[in-house]
Amino acid sequence: MEIGKEYLRIVIERFNSVKSLGDKTLNQLSEEEIHWNYNSESNSVAIIVKHLSGNMVSRWSDFLTSDGEKEYRIRDEEFIDDITAKAEIITVWEKGWKVLIETLTDLSEQDLLKNIYIRGESHLVLEAIERQMAHYAYHVGQIVYMGKQLKDNNWKSLSIPKGKS
């Protein structure tokens, strides 16, 4: 078994699984719900989507050859809720995931032990993948949690519903 190839297969599958949770949540939310936030310090689903996409495009574009924090990224703007249409939010969401999955698909087993940089800090490719998996799962978990709060009894479970084990 070529463990590096198997790892890349599994991690792509895991990222797609995390994306699927976000997809299924976004599909349940209305335009208004996507922009809901608990208070001025919390982020809406729309803002989290912008942040995730901004991070993905920055981190995974030219992944092996340039720092993951690109000069063109203006991170603070990701936290401004300025996209009104749900369709545009979904376009932004898909853009980030597309860059991520295409980059992972293009990696080889030999790439896993190469060094890349994120904000000037060296990481093994393997380490950078795990770092981003944790980051993306954290934020998608926030999206799912907000979706459950907003939909209440109308929430369609993303796994085994309560009482159906």
C-alpha positions in Angstrom: 0.0 0.0 0.0 1.2 3.5 -0.8 0.3 5.3 2.4 0.7 8.8 1.0 -1.7 8.1 -1.9 -4.2 6.5 0.5 -3.9 9.5 2.9 -4.6 11.9 0.1 -7.6 9.9 -1.0 -9.0 9.8 2.5 -8.3 13.5 3.2 -10.1 14.5 0.0 -13.0 12.4 1.0 -13.0 14.0 4.5 -12.9 17.5 3.1 -15.8 16.6 0.8 -17.7 15.3 3.7 -17.2 18.5 5.7 -18.3 20.5 2.6 -21.4 18.3 2.3 -22.5 19.3 5.8 -22.2 22.9 4.8 -24.0 22.3 1.5 -26.9 20.6 3.2 -27.2 23.4 5.8 -27.0 26.2 3.2 -29.7 24.5 1.2 -32.0 24.6 4.2 -31.5 28.3 5.0 -33.4 31.3 3.5 -31.6 34.5 2.3 -32.6 36.2 5.5 -31.4 33.3 7.7 -28.0 33.3 5.9 -27.4 36.8 7.2 -28.6 36.2 10.8 -26.2 36.7 13.6 -26.7 36.4 17.4 -25.0 39.8 18.2 -22.6 42.3 16.8 -19.6 40.2 17.8 -20.8 37.0 16.1 -20.6 36.1 12.4 -23.5 35.2 10.1 -23.4 32.2 7.9 -22.7 34.6 4.9 -19.6 35.9 6.7 -18.3 32.5 7.6 -18.7 31.4 4.0 -16.8 34.5 2.8 -14.0 33.8 5.3 -13.7 30.1 4.5 -13.6 30.9 0.7 -11.0 33.7 1.2 -8.9 31.4 3.3 -9.2 28.5 0.8 -8.3 30.6 -2.2 -5.4 32.1 -0.5 -4.0 28.9 1.1 -4.5 26.5 -1.8 -3.6 28.7 -4.8 0.0 28.1 -5.8 0.1 25.9 -2.7 3.6 24.4 -3.2 5.2 27.6 -4.5 4.0 30.6 -2.6 3.1 31.6 1.0 -0.5 30.6 1.9 -1.3 34.1 3.0 -1.4 35.9 -0.3 -0.8 39.6 -0.6 -4.1 40.1 -2.5 -6.1 38.7 0.4 -7.8 41.3 2.5 -8.9 39.1 5.4 -10.7 41.9 7.3 -13.1 42.4 4.3 -14.2 38.7 4.7 -15.9 39.8 7.9 -18.2 42.3 6.2 -21.6 41.0 5.4 -21.9 42.6 2.0 -23.2 39.8 -0.3 -27.0 39.9 -0.3 -28.0 37.1 -2.7 -27.9 33.5 -1.5 -26.9 32.4 -5.0 -23.8 34.6 -4.8 -22.9 33.3 -1.3 -23.1 29.8 -2.8 -20.9 30.8 -5.7 -18.3 32.1 -3.2 -18.6 28.9 -1.2 -18.1 26.7 -4.3 -15.1 28.8 -5.5 -13.1 28.1 -2.3 -13.9 24.4 -2.2 -13.0 24.0 -5.9 -9.5 25.5 -5.4 -9.0 23.3 -2.3 -10.1 20.0 -3.9 -8.3 20.6 -7.2 -5.1 21.4 -5.3 -5.4 18.3 -3.2 -6.2 16.2 -6.2 -3.0 17.4 -7.9 -0.7 16.6 -5.0 1.5 13.5 -5.1 2.6 11.2 -2.3 6.1 12.9 -2.6 4.6 16.3 -1.9 3.4 15.4 1.6 6.8 15.9 3.2 7.7 19.1 1.3 7.8 22.4 3.2 5.3 25.2 2.4 4.7 28.5 4.1 1.7 30.0 5.8 2.3 33.6 7.0 6.0 33.0 6.8 5.9 29.9 9.0 7.2 26.6 7.6 4.8 23.6 7.6 5.1 20.2 6.1 2.3 19.8 3.4 0.9 17.0 5.6 0.8 19.4 8.6 -0.8 22.2 6.5 -3.5 19.9 5.3 -4.4 18.9 8.8 -4.3 22.5 10.0 -6.8 23.5 7.3 -9.0 20.5 8.0 -9.4 21.5 11.6 -10.0 25.2 10.6 -12.7 24.3 8.0 -14.4 21.7 10.2 -14.6 24.3 13.0 -16.3 26.9 10.8 -18.6 24.4 9.1 -19.6 23.2 12.5 -20.6 26.8 13.3 -22.7 27.0 10.1 -24.5 23.7 11.0 -25.1 24.9 14.6 -26.6 28.2 13.4 -28.7 26.3 10.9 -30.1 24.0 13.6 -30.9 27.1 15.8 -32.6 28.9 12.9 -34.6 26.0 11.6 -35.6 24.7 15.0 -38.3 22.0 14.4 -38.0 22.4 10.7 -34.3 21.3 10.7 -33.6 18.3 8.5 -31.0 16.2 10.2 -27.6 15.8 8.5 -27.0 12.5 10.2 -29.1 10.1 12.3 -32.0 12.0 13.7 -32.7 11.9 17.5 -34.5 8.8 18.4 -33.6 6.9 15.2 -30.5 5.1 16.4 
